[in-house]
Amino acid sequence: MRTTRISSKKKIAVGAALFSVGTVGTAAAFWSATGSGDGQARSISAVVLTVTAATGAADLFPGFTGGDVFFTVNNANPYPVTFTSYSGATIVSADPANCPNANVSVAASGTVTPSLVVGANASGVAGSIPDIVSMATTAPDGCQGKNFTVTLTLTGSQTP
């Protein structure tokens, strides 16, 4: 059997080549990594919608019990709201000297029919609640052509 002797120059060249291949292999083989922990999300705070009296059709006369209330609604929230009921309704006469508040009444609470949907970021949405205002049969002539402010609270929720 014949033994081959490798010269020192060849040993150095082969060693350098193996070192070079090993270094390149190491540089290309990175370990993967993961991370875990907490993140955060935050909810908005709902903005109260504003309801403003609006002029509607004149429908009150002595003895009439089906008067309507007209208003507009502003919704600054980024989601729509559907109103289904009202409460706390009170009446104020624009001319209490000639047509005292007692001549007009309003149902203190009830259902908004049909429901009123106010879109996200909407303003000036017209609404009405039909048949909730009454005028007394004894209302004087001083009640003709007068406005009556109905203060009320609308109740609803975010529209899905």
Secondary structure, 3 states (H helix, E strand, C coil): CCCCCCCHHHHHHHHHHHHHHHHHHHHHCCCCCCCCCCCCCCCCCCCCCEEEECCCCCCCCCCCCCEEEEEEEEECCCCCEEEEEEEEEEEEECCCCCCCHHHEEECCCEEEEEEEEECCCEEEEEEEEEEEEEECCCCCHHHCCCCEEEEEEEEEEECC
